[in-house]
Amino acid sequence: MNRIKVVNDITDLVPVLRAVDSGVKIELFDRLSRDWITEADVKKDFGEEGLSVLAFFDRMKLVESRWTSPGSGKEPVKSFHTYYSTVSINTTASLAEFSEILSIAAMEDKDYAQEERRIMDAIGVEGSRFISDVAEDLGMSSTRLKGLVKRSEKLDYHGHRIEVFKKGPSSTR
């Protein structure tokens, strides 16, 4: 099936760009686009880093999963495949917003971890706040904040709120 990832919001570029920012991500994404592969296959071929990348792809909704039977008498295992085969970018943003989104996608992990910690501190123990309130508290644009959240594996943007990501039953993490 040919599915298209439609990018209508400039911040949706962050996970797409992050999906191909390392050799392991590129190689694993390519393999997932050709075949259905299990976590065991990923671990064997890409190690623990590959499992982390697979969890990232799952979190960003870039892969789909299905249960497959490895053989008679064996437990079913989850296998994965890319969800999208094409990206369509249909958005308009100022050059400043575009530059900001590219800088977020390319930000060093240690610098990003500091930004992510600031956001987590701002949403507090409840783990859920309106994006406009958090942006005001942190002194940043809502576009920047939303881009930072969309890069995160710990935070989620849901409605107009930033929330701590809660692992669901279909998650690989």
C-alpha positions, 0 to 999 in steps of 0.5 A: 500500500502506498501511504503519504505522510502529509506535512501541513504544519512546519513542526511536523518536519522535525520527526521526519528530519530526525528519522534520517539523521544517523547511519543506523536510522537511514539503514534501518528505515531503508530495510523497514521500507522493503521488508517486515522485520521483527525486534529480534531481527533489528537487535541481531542486525543493528544492536541495542541502538537499532531497538532504540531507533525502532522505538523512536520510529514507532513513537513518531508513527513512522512504522506500523506493526503486525503480529506474525507467527514464526512457526508451529508451536512458537509464540507470535512476534511483532513485526514492523514495516514503514507506514509511509512510502512518500512525504508530501510537504504542503506548508507555508512558514516564515523563513525565521520559523523554517530556520528554527525548525531546522535548527531544532532537528539538527540540535546536538543531543546534549543541548536538546536534553537541556531544552527538554528538561526545561519543558518537563520542569515547566509542565510540572508534576501534573505532566500536562499544560497548555502550550501557550502557557508553557511557551510564555513561561519559557519565553519562546515561540509556540512554534519553537516549543511545538518543534522541541516537543515533536522531537522528544521521546518523553513529551507529547503534543496532544490537542493544545497541550503538552503532556508527558508521553505515556507508553501505550499498549502498542508501544515498543518501549 
